[in-house]
Amino acid sequence: MIDVDKCKITRYPAAVLRGRAAPVEKIDDTIRRLVEKMTDIMFENKGMGLAAPQAGIGLRLFIISLTATRDNVRAYINPTVTPHGDLEDKEEGCLSVPGIWAKIRRYKQATVTATDLDGKEFTEEADGLYARCLQHEYDHIEGTVIVNRMSQTARIAHRRQLKKLLDGQEEK
């Protein structure tokens, strides 16, 4: 059972961020409420995407709003993301890894197939920022955070902040 009211931003290195998320079995009012709560969390933290594990829920679900407006929030349930095209390095941040921005290598294009909140399956081609967001959020439901994708140089550059996050986790 999901307690939507208890959902809040989950920080690295929480266990829920490190495991592969479970499929959403059925789209019901609880899932719809979870998407609403995730939308609130995403906007409170000034993000453009949020995966369910980042809200403390280990489900294969994420939301994206490239325009950072509520009208454009889209839910992706049980998605598959297939990246393709050229690779590029771009600065990326993550709401679950606050205070860290690092160059992350990702594909410039991606194809996503997912189910929406009405239970309809859709497929879209994405490029640029949209493709990057899809890959970033998909990583979350696969148990990968940007820390796993950072170069050794970036890890060294951000070692103090990473240590703070690791130490903060131990206090809980």
C-alpha positions as a Markdown table, in Angstrom:
| # | Residue | x | y | z |
|---|---|---|---|---|
| 1 | Met | 0.0 | 0.0 | 0.0 |
| 2 | Ile | 1.3 | 3.4 | -0.9 |
| 3 | Asp | 1.0 | 6.2 | 1.6 |
| 4 | Val | 0.9 | 9.1 | -0.8 |
| 5 | Asp | 0.8 | 11.7 | 2.1 |
| 6 | Lys | 4.2 | 10.5 | 3.4 |
| 7 | Cys | 5.9 | 10.9 | 0.0 |
| 8 | Lys | 8.8 | 13.4 | 0.0 |
| 9 | Ile | 12.0 | 14.0 | -1.9 |
| 10 | Thr | 14.4 | 11.1 | -1.3 |
| 11 | Arg | 18.1 | 11.9 | -1.2 |
| 12 | Tyr | 21.0 | 9.8 | -2.4 |
| 13 | Pro | 22.1 | 7.2 | -1.2 |
| 14 | Ala | 18.7 | 6.0 | 0.0 |
| 15 | Ala | 18.1 | 2.3 | -0.8 |
| 16 | Val | 14.9 | 3.1 | -2.9 |
| 17 | Leu | 17.2 | 5.0 | -5.3 |
| 18 | Arg | 19.5 | 2.0 | -5.8 |
| 19 | Gly | 17.1 | -0.8 | -6.7 |
| 20 | Arg | 15.2 | -1.6 | -9.9 |
| 21 | Ala | 11.6 | -0.3 | -9.4 |
| 22 | Ala | 8.6 | -2.7 | -9.6 |
| 23 | Pro | 6.1 | -2.4 | -12.4 |
| 24 | Val | 2.8 | -0.5 | -11.8 |
| 25 | Glu | 0.2 | -3.3 | -11.6 |
| 26 | Lys | -2.9 | -1.1 | -12.2 |
| 27 | Ile | -3.6 | 2.5 | -12.7 |
| 28 | Asp | -6.1 | 3.5 | -10.0 |
| 29 | Asp | -6.8 | 6.5 | -7.8 |
| 30 | Thr | -3.7 | 5.8 | -5.7 |
| 31 | Ile | -1.5 | 6.1 | -8.7 |
| 32 | Arg | -3.3 | 9.3 | -9.8 |
| 33 | Arg | -2.8 | 10.7 | -6.3 |
| 34 | Leu | 0.9 | 9.7 | -6.4 |
| 35 | Val | 1.3 | 11.5 | -9.7 |
| 36 | Glu | -0.3 | 14.7 | -8.1 |
| 37 | Lys | 2.0 | 14.4 | -5.1 |
| 38 | Met | 5.1 | 13.9 | -7.3 |
| 39 | Thr | 4.0 | 16.9 | -9.3 |
| 40 | Asp | 3.9 | 19.0 | -6.1 |
| 41 | Ile | 7.3 | 17.7 | -5.0 |
| 42 | Met | 8.8 | 18.4 | -8.4 |
| 43 | Phe | 7.6 | 22.0 | -8.5 |
| 44 | Glu | 8.6 | 22.6 | -4.8 |
| 45 | Asn | 12.1 | 21.6 | -5.7 |
| 46 | Lys | 12.1 | 23.4 | -9.1 |
| 47 | Gly | 12.6 | 20.3 | -11.2 |
| 48 | Met | 11.5 | 19.3 | -14.6 |
| 49 | Gly | 11.3 | 15.5 | -14.0 |
| 50 | Leu | 10.7 | 13.2 | -11.0 |
| 51 | Ala | 10.7 | 9.5 | -10.8 |
| 52 | Ala | 8.6 | 7.6 | -8.2 |
| 53 | Pro | 11.7 | 6.3 | -6.4 |
| 54 | Gln | 12.7 | 9.9 | -5.8 |
| 55 | Ala | 9.4 | 10.3 | -3.9 |
| 56 | Gly | 10.3 | 7.2 | -1.9 |
| 57 | Ile | 8.1 | 4.8 | -3.9 |
| 58 | Gly | 9.8 | 1.9 | -5.8 |
| 59 | Leu | 7.5 | 1.9 | -8.8 |
| 60 | Arg | 8.2 | 2.2 | -12.6 |
| 61 | Leu | 6.7 | 5.6 | -13.0 |
| 62 | Phe | 8.1 | 9.1 | -13.7 |
| 63 | Ile | 6.8 | 12.5 | -14.7 |
| 64 | Ile | 8.3 | 15.2 | -16.9 |
| 65 | Ser | 7.4 | 18.8 | -17.6 |
| 66 | Leu | 9.9 | 20.4 | -19.9 |
| 67 | Thr | 8.2 | 23.8 | -19.6 |
| 68 | Ala | 8.1 | 23.5 | -15.8 |
| 69 | Thr | 4.3 | 24.1 | -15.8 |
| 70 | Arg | 1.6 | 22.0 | -14.3 |
| 71 | Asp | -0.3 | 22.0 | -17.6 |
| 72 | Asn | 2.5 | 20.1 | -19.3 |
| 73 | Val | 3.2 | 17.5 | -16.7 |
| 74 | Arg | 3.1 | 14.1 | -18.3 |
| 75 | Ala | 3.1 | 10.7 | -16.5 |
| 76 | Tyr | 5.1 | 7.8 | -17.9 |
| 77 | Ile | 3.9 | 4.5 | -16.4 |
| 78 | Asn | 6.0 | 1.3 | -16.9 |
| 79 | Pro | 8.1 | 3.0 | -19.6 |
| 80 | Thr | 10.8 | 1.7 | -21.8 |
| 81 | Val | 13.4 | 4.2 | -23.1 |
| 82 | Thr | 15.6 | 3.4 | -26.0 |
| 83 | Pro | 18.4 | 5.9 | -26.5 |
| 84 | His | 20.0 | 6.3 | -29.9 |
| 85 | Gly | 22.0 | 8.7 | -32.1 |
| 86 | Asp | 25.1 | 10.6 | -31.1 |
| 87 | Leu | 26.4 | 11.0 | -27.6 |
| 88 | Glu | 27.0 | 14.3 | -25.9 |
| 89 | Asp | 28.2 | 15.5 | -22.5 |
| 90 | Lys | 26.0 | 18.1 | -20.8 |
| 91 | Glu | 25.7 | 19.5 | -17.3 |
| 92 | Glu | 23.0 | 17.7 | -15.3 |
| 93 | Gly | 21.6 | 18.0 | -11.8 |
| 94 | Cys | 19.3 | 15.8 | -9.8 |
| 95 | Leu | 16.8 | 16.6 | -7.1 |
| 96 | Ser | 17.9 | 13.6 | -5.2 |
| 97 | Val | 21.6 | 14.6 | -5.3 |
| 98 | Pro | 21.4 | 18.3 | -4.3 |
| 99 | Gly | 24.3 | 20.6 | -4.8 |
| 100 | Ile | 25.9 | 18.6 | -7.6 |
| 101 | Trp | 26.0 | 19.4 | -11.2 |
| 102 | Ala | 28.2 | 17.3 | -13.5 |
| 103 | Lys | 28.7 | 16.6 | -17.1 |
| 104 | Ile | 26.8 | 13.4 | -18.0 |
| 105 | Arg | 27.2 | 11.6 | -21.3 |
| 106 | Arg | 23.9 | 10.7 | -22.8 |
| 107 | Tyr | 22.4 | 10.0 | -26.3 |
| 108 | Lys | 20.9 | 13.0 | -28.1 |
| 109 | Gln | 17.8 | 11.0 | -29.1 |
| 110 | Ala | 15.5 | 8.5 | -27.4 |
| 111 | Thr | 12.3 | 6.6 | -28.1 |
| 112 | Val | 9.9 | 6.2 | -25.2 |
| 113 | Thr | 7.0 | 3.8 | -25.0 |
| 114 | Ala | 4.8 | 4.1 | -21.8 |
| 115 | Thr | 1.3 | 4.1 | -20.5 |
| 116 | Asp | -0.5 | 7.3 | -19.5 |
| 117 | Leu | -2.8 | 7.9 | -16.6 |
| 118 | Asp | -5.8 | 6.9 | -18.8 |
| 119 | Gly | -4.2 | 3.5 | -19.4 |
| 120 | Lys | -3.4 | 4.3 | -23.0 |
| 121 | Glu | 0.0 | 3.3 | -24.4 |
| 122 | Phe | 2.0 | 5.8 | -26.4 |
| 123 | Thr | 5.3 | 6.0 | -28.2 |
| 124 | Glu | 7.3 | 9.2 | -28.8 |
| 125 | Glu | 10.6 | 10.2 | -30.4 |
| 126 | Ala | 12.5 | 12.7 | -28.4 |
| 127 | Asp | 15.7 | 14.7 | -28.9 |
| 128 | Gly | 17.7 | 17.3 | -27.0 |
| 129 | Leu | 16.5 | 18.1 | -23.5 |
| 130 | Tyr | 13.5 | 15.8 | -23.8 |
| 131 | Ala | 15.7 | 12.8 | -24.7 |
| 132 | Arg | 18.1 | 13.7 | -21.8 |
| 133 | Cys | 15.2 | 14.0 | -19.3 |
| 134 | Leu | 13.7 | 10.6 | -20.4 |
| 135 | Gln | 17.1 | 8.9 | -20.0 |
| 136 | His | 17.7 | 10.6 | -16.6 |
| 137 | Glu | 14.3 | 9.6 | -15.2 |
| 138 | Tyr | 14.5 | 6.1 | -16.7 |
| 139 | Asp | 17.8 | 5.7 | -14.9 |
| 140 | His | 16.0 | 6.3 | -11.6 |
| 141 | Ile | 13.6 | 3.4 | -12.1 |
| 142 | Glu | 16.5 | 1.2 | -13.1 |
| 143 | Gly | 18.3 | 2.1 | -9.8 |
| 144 | Thr | 20.9 | 4.5 | -11.3 |
| 145 | Val | 21.6 | 8.0 | -10.1 |
| 146 | Ile | 23.9 | 10.6 | -11.7 |
| 147 | Val | 26.5 | 9.8 | -9.2 |
| 148 | Asn | 26.8 | 6.4 | -11.0 |
| 149 | Arg | 27.3 | 8.2 | -14.3 |
| 150 | Met | 29.8 | 10.9 | -13.2 |
| 151 | Ser | 33.4 | 10.8 | -14.3 |
| 152 | Gln | 36.1 | 10.1 | -11.8 |
| 153 | Thr | 37.1 | 13.7 | -12.1 |
| 154 | Ala | 33.6 | 14.9 | -11.3 |
| 155 | Arg | 33.4 | 12.5 | -8.3 |
| 156 | Ile | 36.7 | 14.0 | -7.0 |
| 157 | Ala | 35.5 | 17.6 | -7.6 |
| 158 | His | 32.2 | 16.9 | -5.7 |
| 159 | Arg | 33.7 | 14.6 | -3.0 |
| 160 | Arg | 32.8 | 17.0 | -0.2 |
| 161 | Gln | 29.1 | 17.3 | -1.2 |
| 162 | Leu | 28.9 | 13.5 | -1.8 |
| 163 | Lys | 30.3 | 12.8 | 1.6 |
| 164 | Lys | 27.8 | 15.2 | 3.2 |
| 165 | Leu | 25.0 | 13.3 | 1.4 |
| 166 | Leu | 26.4 | 9.9 | 2.5 |
| 167 | Asp | 26.9 | 11.2 | 6.1 |
| 168 | Gly | 23.5 | 12.7 | 6.2 |
| 169 | Gln | 22.0 | 9.4 | 5.3 |
| 170 | Glu | 23.6 | 7.6 | 8.2 |
| 171 | Glu | 22.0 | 10.0 | 10.8 |
| 172 | Lys | 18.5 | 8.8 | 9.8 |
